[in-house]
Amino acid sequence: MAAAPGLASSAGSLGDDALSTFGDDAARVAGAEAAAPIGDDAFDFAIGLARHQTTKSPTLLENFTKHVGAKHYGDIYRHWWPGSYEKLARNVTTALNDAKHIHVNLDGVVKCVDDLPNIIQRGAKGIDYQEWAENGMISNITNWEISTIMANPALKSKATFYLGGKEVSIP
């Protein structure tokens, strides 16, 4: 089973009983299913990079979420890593479908909207695809989220995309 990029464990390799160190609080996931999204309460869901690839700001998604008045994955599921990419994909898909609106932050993902087809193509390789860059291993989670939205007309119709803090049109 693949571990989430950036997770470290004193026990060595990660498995279903990993300790998540993302977010404000650590949560033992012990192979359990993540919490269900917020039931009947309508919510806006925000996606994007948690940390800016260039500036390394660790609060990129947190700040964006507050800016658009939405919830991010950690708000809904109470931790960032559910123990496997399969569970992560299932949880994100559920949140995308259950959200009344989706806000997509492209900051750090693309420099301009013309770069979006490359991100969609990378995202189509799967949520667990990883590639090396000069800064180290780059995960595909945000690319996969964007690709998933763009491939599903129902999701795309309820998504707003932002770049540089402003709404942008997506073809």
C-alpha positions in Angstrom: 0.0 0.0 0.0 1.3 3.4 -0.9 1.8 6.0 1.8 0.8 9.6 1.5 3.7 11.8 0.3 5.4 13.7 3.1 4.2 11.4 5.9 6.8 10.0 8.3 6.4 7.3 10.9 8.8 6.3 13.7 7.8 2.7 12.9 9.3 2.9 9.4 7.0 2.1 6.5 3.4 3.3 6.6 0.4 1.1 6.5 -3.2 1.2 7.5 -2.2 2.0 11.1 -0.4 5.2 10.1 -0.3 8.3 12.3 -1.4 11.2 10.2 0.6 14.3 10.9 -1.2 16.6 8.4 -3.4 19.4 9.8 -3.7 20.8 13.3 -4.3 17.5 15.1 -2.8 14.1 14.6 -5.4 11.4 14.1 -4.9 7.6 14.3 -6.6 6.1 11.3 -6.0 2.4 12.0 -7.6 1.3 8.7 -10.9 2.8 9.7 -13.1 4.5 7.2 -13.0 8.2 7.3 -15.9 10.2 8.7 -18.8 10.7 6.4 -19.2 14.2 4.9 -21.4 16.6 6.7 -24.7 14.8 6.1 -27.6 17.0 5.1 -25.8 20.2 5.7 -25.0 21.9 2.5 -21.3 22.9 2.2 -18.9 24.4 -0.3 -15.8 22.3 -0.8 -12.4 23.8 -1.6 -9.5 22.0 -3.3 -6.0 23.1 -4.2 -2.4 22.6 -3.0 -2.1 22.6 0.7 1.4 24.1 0.4 2.5 26.4 -2.4 5.2 24.7 -4.5 7.2 27.9 -5.1 6.7 30.0 -1.9 6.4 26.9 0.4 3.6 28.7 2.2 2.1 25.9 4.4 -1.3 27.6 4.6 -2.2 28.0 1.0 -5.4 25.8 1.1 -6.3 27.0 4.6 -6.2 30.6 3.5 -8.1 29.9 0.3 -10.8 28.0 2.2 -11.3 30.9 4.5 -11.4 33.4 1.5 -14.1 31.5 -0.3 -16.1 30.4 2.8 -15.7 26.7 2.1 -14.5 23.5 3.8 -11.4 21.5 2.8 -10.8 17.8 3.1 -9.4 18.1 6.7 -12.5 20.0 7.8 -14.8 17.3 6.6 -12.9 14.2 7.5 -11.0 15.5 10.5 -7.6 14.3 9.2 -5.7 14.5 5.9 -4.7 10.9 5.3 -7.2 8.0 5.5 -4.6 5.2 5.2 -4.6 4.6 1.5 -5.0 6.3 -1.9 -8.1 4.2 -2.5 -9.8 5.6 0.6 -8.6 9.1 -0.2 -10.1 8.9 -3.8 -13.4 7.6 -2.4 -13.6 10.3 0.3 -12.7 13.1 -2.1 -15.2 11.8 -4.7 -17.9 11.7 -2.0 -17.1 15.2 -0.9 -17.1 16.5 -4.5 -20.5 14.9 -5.2 -22.0 16.0 -1.9 -20.8 19.6 -2.0 -23.2 22.3 -3.1 -20.3 24.1 -4.8 -16.6 23.4 -5.5 -13.9 26.1 -5.3 -10.7 25.2 -7.1 -7.5 27.1 -6.2 -5.1 26.9 -9.1 -2.4 28.9 -7.3 0.9 26.9 -7.4 -0.7 24.4 -9.8 -0.5 26.4 -13.0 0.9 29.8 -14.0 -2.0 30.5 -16.4 -5.2 28.7 -17.4 -3.5 27.7 -20.7 -1.5 25.2 -18.6 -4.6 23.4 -17.3 -4.7 20.7 -20.0 -1.3 19.4 -18.8 -2.6 19.2 -15.2 -5.7 17.3 -16.4 -3.6 14.9 -18.4 -1.3 14.3 -15.3 -4.4 13.9 -13.1 -5.8 11.2 -15.4 -2.8 9.0 -14.4 -4.5 8.5 -11.1 -4.5 9.9 -7.6 -1.5 7.8 -6.5 0.8 8.7 -9.5 4.0 10.5 -8.4 6.8 12.1 -10.3 10.2 13.5 -9.5 10.9 17.2 -9.8 13.9 19.3 -8.9 12.3 19.9 -5.5 11.7 16.2 -4.9 8.7 13.9 -5.3 5.5 15.6 -6.3 2.1 13.9 -5.6 -0.8 13.9 -8.1 -3.7 14.4 -5.7 -4.6 18.0 -6.7 -4.1 17.1 -10.4 -6.4 14.1 -10.0 -9.0 16.2 -8.2 -9.0 18.8 -11.0 -9.0 16.0 -13.7 -12.0 14.4 -11.9 -13.9 17.6 -11.9 -13.2 18.4 -15.5 -14.2 14.9 -16.6 -17.6 15.1 -14.9 -20.1 17.6 -16.3 -22.1 17.7 -13.0 -19.0 18.5 -11.0 -17.7 21.0 -13.5 -21.0 22.8 -13.5 -20.7 23.5 -9.8 -17.0 24.4 -9.8 -15.5 27.9 -9.7 -11.8 28.2 -10.5 -9.4 30.8 -9.1 -5.9 31.9 -10.0 -4.2 34.7 -8.2 -7.2 35.1 -5.9 -9.5 35.9 -8.8 -12.1 33.8 -10.6 -11.0 32.6 -14.0 -12.9 31.1 -16.9 -12.1 27.5 -17.7 -12.8 26.2 -21.3 
